[in-house]
Amino acid sequence: MRSEKEMLDLIIAVANNDIRIRAVYLEGSRANPNVSKNIFQDNDIVFVVTETRSFRENKDWINSIKDKFKSLLSIFIKFTFFWRLWYSTSL
């Protein structure tokens, strides 16, 4: 079983190796310093991506992640992307 640091390093490596991924962050109990560590904690990872279409249309990327995270029982993937908001003001 991988250590917590090894898992985080692997997650960061996945993000660094895909130009569509702009950021990655950790959510949930593992991200909360006030929660005691326990064996039931998982890695709730959010990838911030430039677009989602390529992820939705070609699911091969899921298999590449599963191969890297064989020790996980399940993988929950959230798509988060930022819409650029344009505000115009008129006088």
ABEGO torsion letter per residue (X at the ends): XBBAAAAAAAAAAAAAABAABABBBBBEAAABAABBBBAABBBBBBBBBABAAAAAABAAAAAAAAAAAAABABBBBBBBBBBBBBBBBBX
